[in-house]
């Protein structure tokens, strides 16, 4: 009989009850005593709870190709500490290939109900043992952290003491950390300029703006150990030598907090991007997204906002074969949209159509029905997913068909969930229309222009009235409203304003 030997450890060999060398020696001795031929040795250094293991994958390929008649391990948990479904699939693989399974205690026959039941009990015990080990490891890591021992990757500027396992400063790196704190506290450089300065000085790390902010925020540099271990937040002060003083650390973090609040306030008060998410290029048909470009003029940073192609559609091809690189100034486009919506709102016919639409709950009812229908379809597909495993285990399907059906169901569910998300958004808008947009519409109709409303109110009106906005290459803006107006009235819902929107 040709036997494949499988050996596995999950951590360093010195911490294992059986090292890889000992496992292989025991298995070889067992096979030679019975006169079996060794078809191969497969090794993994990974947890048995993982169903994707390089050595295990090669072993299963060997069984599928008929290169081995049996698999042998020292103990069952060397092969698997898998959860219930992956374990059931693994057993079915043995049954399909006709391979036998041996441990040093004897054979486990997956075609025999008693043997399979015993193997399932052992698998359950192994899973319980794995969870116990994980809890013990978490408790051990938490205890080590409370003693001030550093766990994980070393922070820049420190190295680990081999005796105490506490942090101690790395002279060259610590000097660079001090320089970052000092320059930032003196407001000579922001995080972006600091990252450009330090990029060549710190070749061992990826230095960008996030790295600089992480250094400034990290309490490790004031001498404190702060980390999360198993969901527990551990904070121990004064565990190691600080690189900067507490006062300097606090000064830098107060400055960071103030700048963060100013940036947040700036974003909230921003009055650009009025029609974000509904702007399309009229030439190539692709969605345009709001972006910001900055330019430093002396000590002033100027920001310019544009509607551009999103990344995946950048340089979209036009019908004439040329590439579309549309970029339109957002403030000018928004101004054009405000002007057009003001004209729509002052049209008597448009007001009548809008109020009729607001008073009609038919759209909300239709969307609500479609949402329930999509929910039922998704639930049905998920039930089919649950039945796939039973069809595979019963032998009706092979693994290839199982995987193909699973991929098809995943794609169908993703499509339905995407439509459900869209319906949910439209339903939310329809319900908002029913109780608030009537008042906004009345206010909007009598307003001299959109500027009389706050920016948030303008956004609410736009979301309620506008279906999409199209921008031509020459900068002309076309607003397509959700309400329709009779042709003999002013064609307010679909007219083109030739403004200066070109960027």
Secondary structure, 3 states (H helix, E strand, C coil): CEEEEEEEECCCHHHCCCCHHHHHHHHHHHHHHCCCEEEEEEEEECCCCCCCCHHHHHHHHHHHCCCCCEEECCCHHHHCCCCHHHHHHHHHHHHHHCCEEEECCEEECCCCHHHHHHHHHHHHHHHHHHHHHHHHHHHHHHHHHHCCCCCCCCCCCEEECCCCCCEEECHHHHHHHHHHHHHHHCCCCCHHHHHHHHCCCCCCCCCCHHHHHHHHHCHHHHCCEEEEECCEEEEECCCCCCCCCHHHHHHHHHHHHHHHHHHHHHHHHCCCCCCCCCEEECCCCCEEEEEEEEEEECCEEEEEEEEEECHHHCCEECCCCCEECCEEEHHHHHHHHHHHHHHHHCCHHHHHHHHHHHHCCHHHHHHHHHHHHHHHHHHHHHHHHHHHHHHHHCCCCCHHHHHHHHHHHHHHHHHHHHHHHHHHHHHHHHHHHHHHHHHHHHHHHHCCCHHHCCHHHHHHHHHHHEEEEEECCCCCEEEEECCCCCCCCCCCCEEEECCCCEC
